[in-house]
Amino acid sequence: MDPQSIPAALRDIDQWLCWQEQERDGKATKVPVDARTGEFASVTDASTWSDFETAHAGVTTLDASGVGFVFTEADSFVGVDLDDCRDAETGRPDGWAKEIVQSLDSYTEVSPSGTGYHVYVCGNLPAGRNRSGHVELYESARFFTVTGAHVDGTPAVVNERNQALRQVHAEYVADGSPSGSGSHPADTDGATGHDLSDEELLTRARNAKNAPKFERLWRGDTSGYDSHSEADMALCFLLAFWTGGDVAAVDRLFRHSGLYREKWDEPHYADGRTYGAVTAERAVRETSEVYEPREQEEVETPREDRSPTEAAASSLKSESRSDVESLAERMLTLDAKLASQKTAIERVESLGDEVARLRAEKEYLYEHLIAMERTQDRLRERVTELEADIADMEGRSLVSRLVGR
């Protein structure tokens, strides 16, 4: 990396850390690391960040994979992450990615994998979702791996591109389904969303067949669940359905529920992700069916001319779907509990290693103490011998003086 290739506007802010690639559950994960201590860093804890020089030096001293820049609400920087859009061998970009890079016209570099781009701009993200398919936009509580591999033809500085950023968000992210002839990245995160307001969604959720369950969770009632976390997941599962699989909407609505607590915004994972972000993302990822306003209205609109057989079949279908939802909720809550237990086990193992180290250190100190005591005994014996010799010499000297008289 050539440090000078990174814009001074980024290098001059003390929002840097190191990162280490680790394998978690069979997948490569970029873990943030405090450049000064080598301990895990957090994208929401400024005490674990440093200046660029310290982070750059930490890559060598800590044997880290690279440096990273943290985006915060206090700065005006926005990071645009374009994945799987560049041929690592030829360097040729996909058409949609080239369009985005050219429209943003700001400092751009190649990602560590060589198959994507990171674009840095100044601006503000519009409200709503911030990712769709291979396009992700971040302005706070995230870090970008910084390579310094500047893309030829793009500016060497970070430019203010608020209008262009909004256009990219509207065309590639906001609606969750790229327009045009299919040259844009496909939406692979399962989120679709719709145009209903939060109030309309809540009204429809409160009029659904499982409204009592929704109301209990919305009020913050955790009865019937083994833990508060299981209740959180159950409500997120319902919100994922009603919001059409929109992670941002799930997060926004959950914050207005009675279940919301400070834990929602606390980092619970090594890569800095919060408990709430992961809970919302898991709920959306595991929700196979989402609410579609027009289709739902057709299904739930009462029909007076339905036969008893049709009504019974419809009822049976609804009950079966309810059973599937219950099983899916249970699976999600068990997954959350397993992840929590896994974290606890890792902590216990870490404490076990620390105890073993302290025991070994104790044994060493004990042996060192015994050796010092033995040395002290020998010194005491030598002092006694020297005192005896001195007394003998003094006695002889006295006798010599008396004889001389």
N, C-alpha and C positions, 0 to 999 in steps of 0.2 A: 504493500500500500504506500502511495505517495501522499503524505498528510496534506501537502499543499494543494492537492487536487480537490479536497473537500472545502466547500465554501467557508470563508472566515465567519460568516453569520452563524453557522452551526458550531464551528470550533470554539468560538468565543463564549459560548454558554456552558455552564457547568452542569450539563445534563447527560453525561456520558457514563457508560459502564462497559464491562466486557461481557462476552457471552461464550458459552461452551455448548457444543452439540452433544446431546446425550440421547440414548434410546429409552423411550418410555412406552411400555405396552406394544413393543414391536415397531414403533414409529420414531423417526428422528425428531427431537425437540430441541429448540434453541433456548437454553437456560440462562437468564441474566445473572451476572456475577459482579460483586463489588470489586472494583479494580484495586482497592487498597487492602482489603482483608482476605479476598478469595472466597468469602461466604456468599450465599445467595443474595441477590439484589432484588429490589421490588420497584416496579414502575410507578408506585404510589408513595414511595418513601425516599425523599430527596437525600436523606442521610446516607443512602447506599450508592449515590451517584458521585461523580468526580469531574474534574476538568479533563479536557481532551488529552493533554500530555500524559496525565497519570493513567488514563485508560489505555492509551497507545502503548505505554511502557508495560502495562499489566499484561498485554498479550504475550510478551516474552517471559516476564517473571512468573506469571501464573500458568503459562502454557495454555492460554485460552485460544478459542477459535477465531476471535475477532473482537471488534469494538461495536457498540451500539449507541444510538441516540434516542433519548426518551422524549416523547411528545407530551406536553402539559397544557392545561388550560391557561397558564400564565403567559405562554408565548403565542405567536400567531402562526406557527408552522403547522402544516398539514402534510401527512405522508400518504402518497398514492402507491399502492402495492399492486403490481400487475404480474400474475403468476402464469406459468406454462404458456408463454407467448413468444419465446425466442429460441432459435436453434443454437444450442451451446457450441456446436462445431463451426457453423458458418456465420453466426452472429446475426442472422436474418430474422427480423421481427414479424409476427403475424400482422395482418393489415389493420385489425381493430386496435392493437396495441400501439402501432405506429401513429394512428390517428390521435390517440389520447396523448401520447408524448408530444406530438407536434402542436396540439391544441393548447396544452398546458405551458409549453415553451419555458421551462425552468430547469434547474439543475437535475439531471437524471443520471443514474448509475446502474450498472448491471448487478443483480442480486448474487449472493454467494453461490447459488446452484448454477448460475450461468443461463438459466432458462426463464428469467423474469427481469423486471425493472422496478426500481424505486424512484419515484419522482417527488421532489421536495418543493412545495410552494407555500406562499403566505396567503391566508384567507380564512374563511369560516365555513364549516360544513353545514348544509341545510339540515333541518330536523328530519327525523325518520331513520330508516335503515342505513347502514354504512358499508354493506358489502353485498355482492351478488356475483355468484360464479367465481371468475378469476380476477375480479376487481374489488379491492378493499381500500377504504379511506379512513384514516385515523388522525385525530387531533389531540387526544389526551389518553393517559393511562396505557400507553403502548410504547414499544421501542422497535426501531428498525435496525437491522444489521447493516452496518456501513462498510462498504468495500473500497470506496474511492475509485472504482473502475468507471470513470466518467465516460458517458456515451458521446462519441463524436457528433458534432452538429447541434448539441443542446447547450444552453447557456452554462457558464461556469459559476453562476451565482443563483441564489434563490430569489425568484421574482414574485411579486404580488400578482396573483392570478385568480382572484375571487370569482369573477364572472365565468371564466373558463372552467373553474372547479365546479361551479353550480351546474354548468351545462353537462359536464361529464357525469355528475351525480344524477341528473335528471335522465340522461340517455342510457346510462349503463347500470345504474344502481337502484334508483328510486322505485320503479315499478316492478323490479324483479324479473322482467322478461324483455330482453333487448329487442329493439325494433329493427326493421330493415330486412335484408335478404338472408340473414343468418350469418353474417360475417362477424358479428359480435360474440363474445364469450357466452356460453350457455350457463344458465342459472343452476348450479349444482348443489346449492345448500338447502334445497327443499322449501325455501321461503317464497311465498307468492304475495300475500297481503291483499288488501282491497281498499276501497275509498270510504268505508264507513267511519264515522267519528267514534271516539272512545265511548261517548254517551250512548250512541246507538248500539254498539257492541254489548255494553253492559246491560242495556234494556233487553236485548235478545237473549243474552245468557240467563237473565233472571226470569224469562218466560219459557225457557226450555224445560224438558222433562226432568233434567237433573238439576233444576234451579235450586232446590233446598241444599244440595251438596255444595253448589257454587256459592250460595249465600253464606253458608257456615264458614267456608274457607275465606271468603272475601272479608268477613267480619273479623277473622283472625282466630277462629275456633279450631283448635288442633285435636279435638276429641276424636277418637277412632284411629289415630295414627300413633305409631311407636315413638315418634320424635317430631320436633318442629320442622326438621329438614324434610321429612317425608311429606308433611303437609305443604311445605313450600313447593315441592316437586309436583304434588297433586294439583295445586292451583295453577302452576305454570303449564301443566299438561292441558288443562281446560283453556287457559288463555292462548296457548299455541293453536288450538283448534279454532277459537273464535276470531283470532287476529289473522287467520289465513297463513300461519307459519311465519309471522314477522317477529324476529328476535327483538328488534328495537321496541316494538309495540308491547311485547310481553314484559320487557323490562320496565317500560314506562307505566303500564297499568299495575304491575305488581307493587310498585312503589306507593300506589294509592290504596293498597289493601291493608287490612289489619294485620297481615302476616309480616309486613315489611319491618325489618330491624337493621341495626348497624352492621350485622354480620354480612348482609347482602353486598356491601361495598368493600368488604375486607379481602385482601389478597390471600388466597388459600392454596395457590399452586406455585411451583418453582418458577414458571415463566411469567409470574406477575398477574395472572388472570384472577379475577375476583370470584367469590363464591356465587354471587348473583349472576354474573355473566355466563359461567359454566352451566349453572342450573337452567337458565333460559335457553341456552344453546342446545343442551341435551334434550329438553322438552320438545323443541322445534324439530330437532333431528329425528326423534323417535315418533313424531306424529305423522302417521301415514295418510290420514284423511283430515282435510281442513274445511272450514266453513266457507261455502260459496253462496253469497246472498241470494242470487236468482234461483239457483238449484234448490237451495234450502227452502225458499218460500214455496216453490212448486211442490216439494215433498210434504211440507207441513201444513199447507193450505187444506182445510177440511173439505171433504167431498161427501155430499149427502147421498150421492147415487152409488157409493161403494157397497159392494156386497159384503155380508158377514165374513165370507172366506177371505176376501181381499183385506178387510180390516184386521182379521186374525193374523194373516201373513205379515202385514205391515207391523203389527205389534210384536210378533215373534222376531222380525228383523231388527227392530229397535232394541229388544231385550238382548239379542245376540251381540249387537254392537256395543251395548253397555257393558256386557261381560268382557268383551275384548278390551275395551277402554280400561276397565278395572284391572285386568291382568297386565296391561301395558303400564299402568300407573305403578302397580306393585313392582314390576320389573325395574322401572326407573328409580323408585325409592330404594330398592335393594341394591341397585348399582351405586347410588349415592352413599348408602351405608357401607358398602364394600370399599369404596374409594376412601371413606373416612377411616375405616379400620386399617386399610393398607397404609395410610399416612401415619396412623398411630403405631403400627408395627415398625415402620421405618424409623420412627422417633425412638422407640424402645431399643431397636438394634443399634441405633446411633449412641444411645446412652450406655448400652452394654459395652460397646467399643471404648467409650470414654472411661467406664469403670475399670475395664481391663488395663487401660493405659495407666490409670491412677494407681492401680494395684502394683503394676510393674515398677512404677516410679517409687512407690512406698517401699518395696523390697530393696530397690537400689539404695534409697536413703537409709534404710535400716542397716544394710551391710556397710554403708559408708560410716554410719554412726559407730558401729562396732569397731571398725578399723581405727577410727579416731580415738575411741576409748582405750584401745590397746596401745596406740601411740602415746596417749596421755599417761598410761601406767608405766611405759618404758621411760618416759621423761621424768616421772616422779622418782623411779628407781635411780636414774642417773643423777638427779638432784641430790638424793640421799647420799649417794656415793661421793659426790663432789663435796657435800657438807662434811662428810666423815674425813675426807682427805684434807680439807681445810682445817678442821679441828686438830687432826694429827700434826699438820705442818705448824700450826700455831703452838701446839704443845712442845714440839721439838725446839722451836725458836725460843720458847720461854726457858727451857732447860739449858740451852746453850748460853743464854744471858746469865743465868744463875751460876753456871760453872765458871764463866769468865770473871765474875766478881771474886 
